[in-house]
Amino acid sequence: MITKGIRGAITVEENTVEAIKAGTLKLLDEIVEKNNIDKSMVSHVIFTLTKDLTAAFPAKFARLDRNWTDVAMLCFNEATVDGAIEKCIRILLVVNCEEYFVPQYVYLKGASKLRSN
């Protein structure tokens, strides 16, 4: 068994608890579904938010709404870079898996631009 990371990102329309919650859960659910992840595979999760998202911690919604109470999670500010995407939530989901597992990354809404560069 080895460890691999699955990346994903989504943009939200506004800096509200509701928008951050909806964006976080949509992105997390898409990553889990697309990669056929069982919670028992998850080592830890790192969430980042751009500096314009301050209304909520994304990890809170994974813990409370998806019952990920036994998964280590942290939230950080994304590096501030001129011209970067705004109102963006990123997830790095780290899983214990077989060597042949190929992570499928998920980029939703305005974050799809991140894969075009």
Backbone atoms as SQL, in Angstrom:
CREATE TABLE atoms (id INTEGER PRIMARY KEY, chain TEXT, resi INTEGER, resn TEXT, atom TEXT, x REAL, y REAL, z REAL);
INSERT INTO atoms VALUES
  (1, 'A', 1, 'MET', 'N', 0.852, -1.178, 0.000),
  (2, 'A', 1, 'MET', 'CA', 0.000, 0.000, 0.000),
  (3, 'A', 1, 'MET', 'C', 0.896, 1.238, 0.000),
  (4, 'A', 2, 'ILE', 'N', 0.487, 2.245, -0.801),
  (5, 'A', 2, 'ILE', 'CA', 1.217, 3.508, -0.853),
  (6, 'A', 2, 'ILE', 'C', 0.238, 4.661, -0.628),
  (7, 'A', 3, 'THR', 'N', 0.763, 5.879, -0.611),
  (8, 'A', 3, 'THR', 'CA', -0.050, 7.074, -0.404),
  (9, 'A', 3, 'THR', 'C', 0.020, 7.945, -1.652),
  (10, 'A', 4, 'LYS', 'N', -1.148, 8.431, -2.088),
  (11, 'A', 4, 'LYS', 'CA', -1.217, 9.345, -3.229),
  (12, 'A', 4, 'LYS', 'C', -2.178, 10.481, -2.898),
  (13, 'A', 5, 'GLY', 'N', -1.972, 11.615, -3.560),
  (14, 'A', 5, 'GLY', 'CA', -2.829, 12.770, -3.367),
  (15, 'A', 5, 'GLY', 'C', -3.741, 12.999, -4.551),
  (16, 'A', 6, 'ILE', 'N', -4.944, 13.430, -4.253),
  (17, 'A', 6, 'ILE', 'CA', -5.930, 13.765, -5.284),
  (18, 'A', 6, 'ILE', 'C', -6.252, 15.248, -5.136),
  (19, 'A', 7, 'ARG', 'N', -6.016, 16.006, -6.206),
  (20, 'A', 7, 'ARG', 'CA', -6.242, 17.447, -6.152),
  (21, 'A', 7, 'ARG', 'C', -7.595, 17.809, -6.739),
  (22, 'A', 8, 'GLY', 'N', -8.116, 18.924, -6.255),
  (23, 'A', 8, 'GLY', 'CA', -9.345, 19.456, -6.816),
  (24, 'A', 8, 'GLY', 'C', -9.522, 20.907, -6.413),
  (25, 'A', 9, 'ALA', 'N', -10.356, 21.620, -7.170),
  (26, 'A', 9, 'ALA', 'CA', -10.635, 23.019, -6.864),
  (27, 'A', 9, 'ALA', 'C', -11.997, 23.400, -7.412),
  (28, 'A', 10, 'ILE', 'N', -12.576, 24.404, -6.773),
  (29, 'A', 10, 'ILE', 'CA', -13.868, 24.941, -7.190),
  (30, 'A', 10, 'ILE', 'C', -13.905, 26.419, -6.838),
  (31, 'A', 11, 'THR', 'N', -14.590, 27.203, -7.629),
  (32, 'A', 11, 'THR', 'CA', -14.821, 28.596, -7.272),
  (33, 'A', 11, 'THR', 'C', -16.243, 28.737, -6.745),
  (34, 'A', 12, 'VAL', 'N', -16.424, 29.744, -5.892),
  (35, 'A', 12, 'VAL', 'CA', -17.752, 30.053, -5.361),
  (36, 'A', 12, 'VAL', 'C', -18.070, 31.506, -5.697),
  (37, 'A', 13, 'GLU', 'N', -19.345, 31.840, -5.654),
  (38, 'A', 13, 'GLU', 'CA', -19.792, 33.172, -6.065),
  (39, 'A', 13, 'GLU', 'C', -19.587, 34.251, -5.009),
  (40, 'A', 14, 'GLU', 'N', -19.658, 33.835, -3.736),
  (41, 'A', 14, 'GLU', 'CA', -19.588, 34.855, -2.686),
  (42, 'A', 14, 'GLU', 'C', -18.944, 34.308, -1.423),
  (43, 'A', 15, 'ASN', 'N', -18.526, 35.218, -0.571),
  (44, 'A', 15, 'ASN', 'CA', -17.888, 34.882, 0.695),
  (45, 'A', 15, 'ASN', 'C', -18.947, 34.747, 1.790),
  (46, 'A', 16, 'THR', 'N', -19.687, 33.628, 1.739),
  (47, 'A', 16, 'THR', 'CA', -20.686, 33.350, 2.765),
  (48, 'A', 16, 'THR', 'C', -20.498, 31.919, 3.247),
  (49, 'A', 17, 'VAL', 'N', -21.006, 31.641, 4.437),
  (50, 'A', 17, 'VAL', 'CA', -20.957, 30.279, 4.965),
  (51, 'A', 17, 'VAL', 'C', -21.636, 29.328, 3.994),
  (52, 'A', 18, 'GLU', 'N', -22.796, 29.724, 3.484),
  (53, 'A', 18, 'GLU', 'CA', -23.566, 28.870, 2.591),
  (54, 'A', 18, 'GLU', 'C', -22.804, 28.550, 1.307),
  (55, 'A', 19, 'ALA', 'N', -22.166, 29.552, 0.714),
  (56, 'A', 19, 'ALA', 'CA', -21.430, 29.341, -0.540),
  (57, 'A', 19, 'ALA', 'C', -20.204, 28.457, -0.314),
  (58, 'A', 20, 'ILE', 'N', -19.485, 28.692, 0.771),
  (59, 'A', 20, 'ILE', 'CA', -18.300, 27.883, 1.071),
  (60, 'A', 20, 'ILE', 'C', -18.717, 26.447, 1.383),
  (61, 'A', 21, 'LYS', 'N', -19.789, 26.278, 2.121),
  (62, 'A', 21, 'LYS', 'CA', -20.285, 24.930, 2.425),
  (63, 'A', 21, 'LYS', 'C', -20.678, 24.199, 1.150),
  (64, 'A', 22, 'ALA', 'N', -21.495, 24.839, 0.323),
  (65, 'A', 22, 'ALA', 'CA', -21.957, 24.195, -0.908),
  (66, 'A', 22, 'ALA', 'C', -20.788, 23.852, -1.824),
  (67, 'A', 23, 'GLY', 'N', -19.844, 24.758, -1.982),
  (68, 'A', 23, 'GLY', 'CA', -18.691, 24.516, -2.839),
  (69, 'A', 23, 'GLY', 'C', -17.805, 23.408, -2.308),
  (70, 'A', 24, 'THR', 'N', -17.557, 23.424, -1.015),
  (71, 'A', 24, 'THR', 'CA', -16.713, 22.403, -0.390),
  (72, 'A', 24, 'THR', 'C', -17.320, 21.020, -0.557),
  (73, 'A', 25, 'LEU', 'N', -18.601, 20.885, -0.243),
  (74, 'A', 25, 'LEU', 'CA', -19.242, 19.572, -0.309),
  (75, 'A', 25, 'LEU', 'C', -19.371, 19.085, -1.751),
  (76, 'A', 26, 'LYS', 'N', -19.659, 19.981, -2.689),
  (77, 'A', 26, 'LYS', 'CA', -19.742, 19.584, -4.096),
  (78, 'A', 26, 'LYS', 'C', -18.392, 19.059, -4.564),
  (79, 'A', 27, 'LEU', 'N', -17.323, 19.789, -4.258),
  (80, 'A', 27, 'LEU', 'CA', -15.991, 19.376, -4.686),
  (81, 'A', 27, 'LEU', 'C', -15.571, 18.074, -4.014),
  (82, 'A', 28, 'LEU', 'N', -15.760, 17.986, -2.710),
  (83, 'A', 28, 'LEU', 'CA', -15.387, 16.774, -1.984),
  (84, 'A', 28, 'LEU', 'C', -16.158, 15.564, -2.516),
  (85, 'A', 29, 'ASP', 'N', -17.455, 15.720, -2.704),
  (86, 'A', 29, 'ASP', 'CA', -18.274, 14.619, -3.209),
  (87, 'A', 29, 'ASP', 'C', -17.836, 14.183, -4.609),
  (88, 'A', 30, 'GLU', 'N', -17.502, 15.136, -5.466),
  (89, 'A', 30, 'GLU', 'CA', -17.056, 14.807, -6.828),
  (90, 'A', 30, 'GLU', 'C', -15.726, 14.051, -6.795),
  (91, 'A', 31, 'ILE', 'N', -14.810, 14.484, -5.936),
  (92, 'A', 31, 'ILE', 'CA', -13.518, 13.798, -5.820),
  (93, 'A', 31, 'ILE', 'C', -13.730, 12.365, -5.344),
  (94, 'A', 32, 'VAL', 'N', -14.542, 12.211, -4.312),
  (95, 'A', 32, 'VAL', 'CA', -14.808, 10.883, -3.748),
  (96, 'A', 32, 'VAL', 'C', -15.464, 9.978, -4.786),
  (97, 'A', 33, 'GLU', 'N', -16.473, 10.499, -5.481),
  (98, 'A', 33, 'GLU', 'CA', -17.196, 9.694, -6.473),
  (99, 'A', 33, 'GLU', 'C', -16.310, 9.334, -7.666),
  (100, 'A', 34, 'LYS', 'N', -15.626, 10.323, -8.211),
  (101, 'A', 34, 'LYS', 'CA', -14.815, 10.101, -9.408),
  (102, 'A', 34, 'LYS', 'C', -13.667, 9.116, -9.144),
  (103, 'A', 35, 'ASN', 'N', -13.184, 9.077, -7.896),
  (104, 'A', 35, 'ASN', 'CA', -12.052, 8.220, -7.553),
  (105, 'A', 35, 'ASN', 'C', -12.450, 6.968, -6.779),
  (106, 'A', 36, 'ASN', 'N', -13.767, 6.785, -6.589),
  (107, 'A', 36, 'ASN', 'CA', -14.273, 5.617, -5.869),
  (108, 'A', 36, 'ASN', 'C', -13.576, 5.465, -4.506),
  (109, 'A', 37, 'ILE', 'N', -13.580, 6.549, -3.739),
  (110, 'A', 37, 'ILE', 'CA', -12.890, 6.599, -2.455),
  (111, 'A', 37, 'ILE', 'C', -13.820, 6.172, -1.334),
  (112, 'A', 38, 'ASP', 'N', -13.356, 5.284, -0.503),
  (113, 'A', 38, 'ASP', 'CA', -14.024, 4.945, 0.744),
  (114, 'A', 38, 'ASP', 'C', -13.320, 5.745, 1.846),
  (115, 'A', 39, 'LYS', 'N', -14.084, 6.246, 2.779),
  (116, 'A', 39, 'LYS', 'CA', -13.503, 7.083, 3.842),
  (117, 'A', 39, 'LYS', 'C', -12.340, 6.398, 4.555),
  (118, 'A', 40, 'SER', 'N', -12.371, 5.087, 4.654),
  (119, 'A', 40, 'SER', 'CA', -11.302, 4.354, 5.341),
  (120, 'A', 40, 'SER', 'C', -9.963, 4.468, 4.609),
  (121, 'A', 41, 'MET', 'N', -9.985, 4.875, 3.337),
  (122, 'A', 41, 'MET', 'CA', -8.756, 5.046, 2.557),
  (123, 'A', 41, 'MET', 'C', -8.074, 6.381, 2.843),
  (124, 'A', 42, 'VAL', 'N', -8.807, 7.334, 3.400),
  (125, 'A', 42, 'VAL', 'CA', -8.318, 8.707, 3.526),
  (126, 'A', 42, 'VAL', 'C', -7.322, 8.835, 4.674),
  (127, 'A', 43, 'SER', 'N', -6.132, 9.308, 4.333),
  (128, 'A', 43, 'SER', 'CA', -5.099, 9.577, 5.329),
  (129, 'A', 43, 'SER', 'C', -5.349, 10.940, 5.977),
  (130, 'A', 44, 'HIS', 'N', -5.475, 11.968, 5.133),
  (131, 'A', 44, 'HIS', 'CA', -5.750, 13.319, 5.623),
  (132, 'A', 44, 'HIS', 'C', -6.194, 14.198, 4.463),
  (133, 'A', 45, 'VAL', 'N', -6.706, 15.370, 4.804),
  (134, 'A', 45, 'VAL', 'CA', -7.195, 16.306, 3.795),
  (135, 'A', 45, 'VAL', 'C', -6.669, 17.697, 4.119),
  (136, 'A', 46, 'ILE', 'N', -6.171, 18.373, 3.090),
  (137, 'A', 46, 'ILE', 'CA', -5.747, 19.761, 3.224),
  (138, 'A', 46, 'ILE', 'C', -6.668, 20.608, 2.357),
  (139, 'A', 47, 'PHE', 'N', -7.259, 21.623, 2.971),
  (140, 'A', 47, 'PHE', 'CA', -8.112, 22.575, 2.269),
  (141, 'A', 47, 'PHE', 'C', -7.366, 23.905, 2.212),
  (142, 'A', 48, 'THR', 'N', -7.443, 24.594, 1.079),
  (143, 'A', 48, 'THR', 'CA', -6.964, 25.971, 1.028),
  (144, 'A', 48, 'THR', 'C', -8.067, 26.850, 0.473),
  (145, 'A', 49, 'LEU', 'N', -8.025, 28.098, 0.888),
  (146, 'A', 49, 'LEU', 'CA', -8.974, 29.097, 0.405),
  (147, 'A', 49, 'LEU', 'C', -8.192, 30.337, -0.005),
  (148, 'A', 50, 'THR', 'N', -8.669, 31.003, -1.032),
  (149, 'A', 50, 'THR', 'CA', -8.062, 32.275, -1.397),
  (150, 'A', 50, 'THR', 'C', -8.408, 33.298, -0.318),
  (151, 'A', 51, 'LYS', 'N', -7.615, 34.369, -0.272),
  (152, 'A', 51, 'LYS', 'CA', -7.732, 35.341, 0.824),
  (153, 'A', 51, 'LYS', 'C', -9.094, 36.019, 0.909),
  (154, 'A', 52, 'ASP', 'N', -9.890, 35.953, -0.155),
  (155, 'A', 52, 'ASP', 'CA', -11.205, 36.588, -0.166),
  (156, 'A', 52, 'ASP', 'C', -12.311, 35.692, 0.401),
  (157, 'A', 53, 'LEU', 'N', -11.957, 34.496, 0.842),
  (158, 'A', 53, 'LEU', 'CA', -12.933, 33.586, 1.469),
  (159, 'A', 53, 'LEU', 'C', -12.590, 33.444, 2.951),
  (160, 'A', 54, 'THR', 'N', -13.393, 34.108, 3.774),
  (161, 'A', 54, 'THR', 'CA', -13.107, 34.167, 5.210),
  (162, 'A', 54, 'THR', 'C', -14.295, 33.781, 6.091),
  (163, 'A', 55, 'ALA', 'N', -15.406, 33.385, 5.485),
  (164, 'A', 55, 'ALA', 'CA', -16.647, 33.175, 6.239),
  (165, 'A', 55, 'ALA', 'C', -16.720, 31.829, 6.957),
  (166, 'A', 56, 'ALA', 'N', -15.910, 30.830, 6.543),
  (167, 'A', 56, 'ALA', 'CA', -16.040, 29.497, 7.142),
  (168, 'A', 56, 'ALA', 'C', -14.803, 28.648, 6.864),
  (169, 'A', 57, 'PHE', 'N', -14.640, 27.625, 7.695),
  (170, 'A', 57, 'PHE', 'CA', -13.601, 26.614, 7.503),
  (171, 'A', 57, 'PHE', 'C', -14.187, 25.456, 6.696),
  (172, 'A', 58, 'PRO', 'N', -13.635, 25.111, 5.544),
  (173, 'A', 58, 'PRO', 'CA', -14.169, 23.992, 4.752),
  (174, 'A', 58, 'PRO', 'C', -14.140, 22.661, 5.500),
  (175, 'A', 59, 'ALA', 'N', -13.141, 22.411, 6.304),
  (176, 'A', 59, 'ALA', 'CA', -13.039, 21.134, 7.021),
  (177, 'A', 59, 'ALA', 'C', -14.261, 20.888, 7.905),
  (178, 'A', 60, 'LYS', 'N', -14.831, 21.942, 8.403),
  (179, 'A', 60, 'LYS', 'CA', -16.020, 21.815, 9.263),
  (180, 'A', 60, 'LYS', 'C', -17.137, 21.068, 8.550),
  (181, 'A', 61, 'PHE', 'N', -17.318, 21.335, 7.256),
  (182, 'A', 61, 'PHE', 'CA', -18.420, 20.731, 6.514),
  (183, 'A', 61, 'PHE', 'C', -18.144, 19.267, 6.192),
  (184, 'A', 62, 'ALA', 'N', -16.890, 18.937, 5.941),
  (185, 'A', 62, 'ALA', 'CA', -16.539, 17.523, 5.736),
  (186, 'A', 62, 'ALA', 'C', -16.771, 16.746, 7.032),
  (187, 'A', 63, 'ARG', 'N', -16.405, 17.350, 8.137),
  (188, 'A', 63, 'ARG', 'CA', -16.566, 16.693, 9.448),
  (189, 'A', 63, 'ARG', 'C', -18.037, 16.534, 9.817),
  (190, 'A', 64, 'LEU', 'N', -18.801, 17.590, 9.711),
  (191, 'A', 64, 'LEU', 'CA', -20.191, 17.568, 10.176),
  (192, 'A', 64, 'LEU', 'C', -21.163, 16.985, 9.157),
  (193, 'A', 65, 'ASP', 'N', -21.019, 17.352, 7.892),
  (194, 'A', 65, 'ASP', 'CA', -22.003, 16.950, 6.885),
  (195, 'A', 65, 'ASP', 'C', -21.689, 15.610, 6.230),
  (196, 'A', 66, 'ARG', 'N', -20.430, 15.193, 6.268),
  (197, 'A', 66, 'ARG', 'CA', -20.057, 13.900, 5.681),
  (198, 'A', 66, 'ARG', 'C', -19.539, 12.930, 6.747),
  (199, 'A', 67, 'ASN', 'N', -19.605, 13.361, 8.007),
  (200, 'A', 67, 'ASN', 'CA', -19.220, 12.522, 9.152),
  (201, 'A', 67, 'ASN', 'C', -17.763, 12.056, 9.084),
  (202, 'A', 68, 'TRP', 'N', -16.898, 12.917, 8.604),
  (203, 'A', 68, 'TRP', 'CA', -15.471, 12.592, 8.555),
  (204, 'A', 68, 'TRP', 'C', -14.816, 13.017, 9.877),
  (205, 'A', 69, 'THR', 'N', -15.344, 12.522, 10.961),
  (206, 'A', 69, 'THR', 'CA', -14.882, 12.922, 12.296),
  (207, 'A', 69, 'THR', 'C', -13.533, 12.322, 12.664),
  (208, 'A', 70, 'ASP', 'N', -13.147, 11.238, 12.007),
  (209, 'A', 70, 'ASP', 'CA', -11.881, 10.590, 12.342),
  (210, 'A', 70, 'ASP', 'C', -10.809, 10.804, 11.276),
  (211, 'A', 71, 'VAL', 'N', -11.002, 11.802, 10.414),
  (212, 'A', 71, 'VAL', 'CA', -10.031, 12.143, 9.377),
  (213, 'A', 71, 'VAL', 'C', -9.320, 13.430, 9.781),
  (214, 'A', 72, 'ALA', 'N', -7.983, 13.416, 9.714),
  (215, 'A', 72, 'ALA', 'CA', -7.206, 14.624, 10.010),
  (216, 'A', 72, 'ALA', 'C', -7.373, 15.619, 8.868),
  (217, 'A', 73, 'MET', 'N', -7.759, 16.857, 9.208),
  (218, 'A', 73, 'MET', 'CA', -7.980, 17.887, 8.200),
  (219, 'A', 73, 'MET', 'C', -7.452, 19.219, 8.699),
  (220, 'A', 74, 'LEU', 'N', -6.899, 19.995, 7.780),
  (221, 'A', 74, 'LEU', 'CA', -6.430, 21.342, 8.079),
  (222, 'A', 74, 'LEU', 'C', -6.860, 22.301, 6.980),
  (223, 'A', 75, 'CYS', 'N', -7.053, 23.566, 7.359),
  (224, 'A', 75, 'CYS', 'CA', -7.400, 24.616, 6.413),
  (225, 'A', 75, 'CYS', 'C', -6.282, 25.660, 6.408),
  (226, 'A', 76, 'PHE', 'N', -5.909, 26.102, 5.206),
  (227, 'A', 76, 'PHE', 'CA', -4.858, 27.105, 5.043),
  (228, 'A', 76, 'PHE', 'C', -5.305, 28.157, 4.047),
  (229, 'A', 77, 'ASN', 'N', -4.628, 29.321, 4.086),
  (230, 'A', 77, 'ASN', 'CA', -4.799, 30.316, 3.041),
  (231, 'A', 77, 'ASN', 'C', -3.951, 29.911, 1.850),
  (232, 'A', 78, 'GLU', 'N', -4.507, 30.061, 0.666),
  (233, 'A', 78, 'GLU', 'CA', -3.757, 29.827, -0.567),
  (234, 'A', 78, 'GLU', 'C', -2.743, 30.954, -0.743),
  (235, 'A', 79, 'ALA', 'N', -1.629, 30.687, -1.364),
  (236, 'A', 79, 'ALA', 'CA', -0.647, 31.731, -1.649),
  (237, 'A', 79, 'ALA', 'C', -1.298, 32.830, -2.482),
  (238, 'A', 80, 'THR', 'N', -1.010, 34.068, -2.144),
  (239, 'A', 80, 'THR', 'CA', -1.557, 35.202, -2.879),
  (240, 'A', 80, 'THR', 'C', -0.623, 35.518, -4.042),
  (241, 'A', 81, 'VAL', 'N', -1.145, 35.350, -5.260),
  (242, 'A', 81, 'VAL', 'CA', -0.363, 35.584, -6.468),
  (243, 'A', 81, 'VAL', 'C', -1.162, 36.529, -7.363),
  (244, 'A', 82, 'ASP', 'N', -0.503, 37.552, -7.893),
  (245, 'A', 82, 'ASP', 'CA', -1.175, 38.495, -8.783),
  (246, 'A', 82, 'ASP', 'C', -1.829, 37.763, -9.939),
  (247, 'A', 83, 'GLY', 'N', -3.091, 38.089, -10.208),
  (248, 'A', 83, 'GLY', 'CA', -3.805, 37.513, -11.333),
  (249, 'A', 83, 'GLY', 'C', -4.383, 36.126, -11.088),
  (250, 'A', 84, 'ALA', 'N', -4.227, 35.603, -9.867),
  (251, 'A', 84, 'ALA', 'CA', -4.744, 34.254, -9.566),
  (252, 'A', 84, 'ALA', 'C', -6.265, 34.268, -9.494),
  (253, 'A', 85, 'ILE', 'N', -6.830, 33.092, -9.638),
  (254, 'A', 85, 'ILE', 'CA', -8.282, 32.900, -9.521),
  (255, 'A', 85, 'ILE', 'C', -8.758, 33.388, -8.150),
  (256, 'A', 86, 'GLU', 'N', -9.918, 34.004, -8.104),
  (257, 'A', 86, 'GLU', 'CA', -10.486, 34.490, -6.847),
  (258, 'A', 86, 'GLU', 'C', -11.578, 33.544, -6.359),
  (259, 'A', 87, 'LYS', 'N', -11.894, 33.660, -5.080),
  (260, 'A', 87, 'LYS', 'CA', -12.949, 32.869, -4.440),
  (261, 'A', 87, 'LYS', 'C', -12.825, 31.384, -4.787),
  (262, 'A', 88, 'CYS', 'N', -11.662, 30.855, -4.519),
  (263, 'A', 88, 'CYS', 'CA', -11.349, 29.476, -4.893),
  (264, 'A', 88, 'CYS', 'C', -11.053, 28.622, -3.655),
  (265, 'A', 89, 'ILE', 'N', -11.676, 27.469, -3.607),
  (266, 'A', 89, 'ILE', 'CA', -11.427, 26.457, -2.573),
  (267, 'A', 89, 'ILE', 'C', -10.674, 25.318, -3.251),
  (268, 'A', 90, 'ARG', 'N', -9.575, 24.908, -2.644),
  (269, 'A', 90, 'ARG', 'CA', -8.809, 23.779, -3.170),
  (270, 'A', 90, 'ARG', 'C', -8.777, 22.667, -2.130),
  (271, 'A', 91, 'ILE', 'N', -8.725, 21.448, -2.613),
  (272, 'A', 91, 'ILE', 'CA', -8.626, 20.277, -1.735),
  (273, 'A', 91, 'ILE', 'C', -7.475, 19.408, -2.212),
  (274, 'A', 92, 'LEU', 'N', -6.686, 18.944, -1.252),
  (275, 'A', 92, 'LEU', 'CA', -5.723, 17.875, -1.495),
  (276, 'A', 92, 'LEU', 'C', -6.143, 16.730, -0.578),
  (277, 'A', 93, 'LEU', 'N', -6.735, 15.704, -1.183),
  (278, 'A', 93, 'LEU', 'CA', -7.213, 14.532, -0.459),
  (279, 'A', 93, 'LEU', 'C', -6.130, 13.464, -0.578),
  (280, 'A', 94, 'VAL', 'N', -5.539, 13.080, 0.543),
  (281, 'A', 94, 'VAL', 'CA', -4.441, 12.113, 0.544),
  (282, 'A', 94, 'VAL', 'C', -4.991, 10.761, 0.975),
  (283, 'A', 95, 'VAL', 'N', -4.769, 9.748, 0.105),
  (284, 'A', 95, 'VAL', 'CA', -5.343, 8.428, 0.339),
  (285, 'A', 95, 'VAL', 'C', -4.268, 7.347, 0.383),
  (286, 'A', 96, 'ASN', 'N', -4.567, 6.318, 1.153),
  (287, 'A', 96, 'ASN', 'CA', -3.770, 5.096, 1.158),
  (288, 'A', 96, 'ASN', 'C', -4.384, 4.201, 0.100),
  (289, 'A', 97, 'CYS', 'N', -3.567, 3.743, -0.847),
  (290, 'A', 97, 'CYS', 'CA', -4.105, 3.025, -1.999),
  (291, 'A', 97, 'CYS', 'C', -3.081, 2.037, -2.547),
  (292, 'A', 98, 'GLU', 'N', -3.519, 1.312, -3.545),
  (293, 'A', 98, 'GLU', 'CA', -2.620, 0.400, -4.248),
  (294, 'A', 98, 'GLU', 'C', -1.775, 1.204, -5.237),
  (295, 'A', 99, 'GLU', 'N', -0.634, 0.685, -5.574),
  (296, 'A', 99, 'GLU', 'CA', 0.290, 1.395, -6.458),
  (297, 'A', 99, 'GLU', 'C', -0.327, 1.709, -7.818),
  (298, 'A', 100, 'TYR', 'N', -1.210, 0.869, -8.298),
  (299, 'A', 100, 'TYR', 'CA', -1.809, 1.059, -9.622),
  (300, 'A', 100, 'TYR', 'C', -2.894, 2.139, -9.648),
  (301, 'A', 101, 'PHE', 'N', -3.321, 2.627, -8.490),
  (302, 'A', 101, 'PHE', 'CA', -4.369, 3.654, -8.431),
  (303, 'A', 101, 'PHE', 'C', -3.888, 4.923, -9.138),
  (304, 'A', 102, 'VAL', 'N', -4.717, 5.448, -10.035),
  (305, 'A', 102, 'VAL', 'CA', -4.403, 6.680, -10.760),
  (306, 'A', 102, 'VAL', 'C', -5.411, 7.750, -10.335),
  (307, 'A', 103, 'PRO', 'N', -4.953, 8.765, -9.603),
  (308, 'A', 103, 'PRO', 'CA', -5.872, 9.809, -9.145),
  (309, 'A', 103, 'PRO', 'C', -6.518, 10.556, -10.306),
  (310, 'A', 104, 'GLN', 'N', -7.802, 10.826, -10.154),
  (311, 'A', 104, 'GLN', 'CA', -8.550, 11.622, -11.113),
  (312, 'A', 104, 'GLN', 'C', -8.828, 12.975, -10.457),
  (313, 'A', 105, 'TYR', 'N', -8.209, 14.012, -10.972),
  (314, 'A', 105, 'TYR', 'CA', -8.357, 15.341, -10.388),
  (315, 'A', 105, 'TYR', 'C', -9.679, 15.958, -10.819),
  (316, 'A', 106, 'VAL', 'N', -10.193, 16.877, -9.996),
  (317, 'A', 106, 'VAL', 'CA', -11.505, 17.479, -10.238),
  (318, 'A', 106, 'VAL', 'C', -11.391, 18.996, -10.134),
  (319, 'A', 107, 'TYR', 'N', -11.724, 19.680, -11.226),
  (320, 'A', 107, 'TYR', 'CA', -11.698, 21.140, -11.242),
  (321, 'A', 107, 'TYR', 'C', -13.053, 21.628, -11.739),
  (322, 'A', 108, 'LEU', 'N', -13.774, 22.347, -10.880),
  (323, 'A', 108, 'LEU', 'CA', -15.148, 22.740, -11.159),
  (324, 'A', 108, 'LEU', 'C', -15.298, 24.257, -11.259),
  (325, 'A', 109, 'LYS', 'N', -16.298, 24.650, -12.002),
  (326, 'A', 109, 'LYS', 'CA', -16.658, 26.059, -12.202),
  (327, 'A', 109, 'LYS', 'C', -15.441, 26.833, -12.720),
  (328, 'A', 110, 'GLY', 'N', -15.170, 28.001, -12.169),
  (329, 'A', 110, 'GLY', 'CA', -14.056, 28.827, -12.637),
  (330, 'A', 110, 'GLY', 'C', -12.688, 28.207, -12.419),
  (331, 'A', 111, 'ALA', 'N', -12.613, 27.219, -11.539),
  (332, 'A', 111, 'ALA', 'CA', -11.329, 26.565, -11.268),
  (333, 'A', 111, 'ALA', 'C', -10.876, 25.680, -12.426),
  (334, 'A', 112, 'SER', 'N', -11.751, 25.423, -13.382),
  (335, 'A', 112, 'SER', 'CA', -11.347, 24.616, -14.538),
  (336, 'A', 112, 'SER', 'C', -10.227, 25.323, -15.311),
  (337, 'A', 113, 'LYS', 'N', -10.110, 26.638, -15.167),
  (338, 'A', 113, 'LYS', 'CA', -9.023, 27.393, -15.796),
  (339, 'A', 113, 'LYS', 'C', -7.656, 26.949, -15.288),
  (340, 'A', 114, 'LEU', 'N', -7.611, 26.408, -14.085),
  (341, 'A', 114, 'LEU', 'CA', -6.332, 25.982, -13.504),
  (342, 'A', 114, 'LEU', 'C', -5.700, 24.857, -14.307),
  (343, 'A', 115, 'ARG', 'N', -6.476, 24.074, -15.002),
  (344, 'A', 115, 'ARG', 'CA', -5.955, 22.948, -15.776),
  (345, 'A', 115, 'ARG', 'C', -5.636, 23.338, -17.216),
  (346, 'A', 116, 'SER', 'N', -5.971, 24.553, -17.630),
  (347, 'A', 116, 'SER', 'CA', -5.720, 24.950, -19.010),
  (348, 'A', 116, 'SER', 'C', -4.360, 25.606, -19.189),
  (349, 'A', 117, 'ASN', 'N', -3.655, 25.836, -18.091),
  (350, 'A', 117, 'ASN', 'CA', -2.329, 26.484, -18.170),
  (351, 'A', 117, 'ASN', 'C', -1.226, 25.483, -18.249);
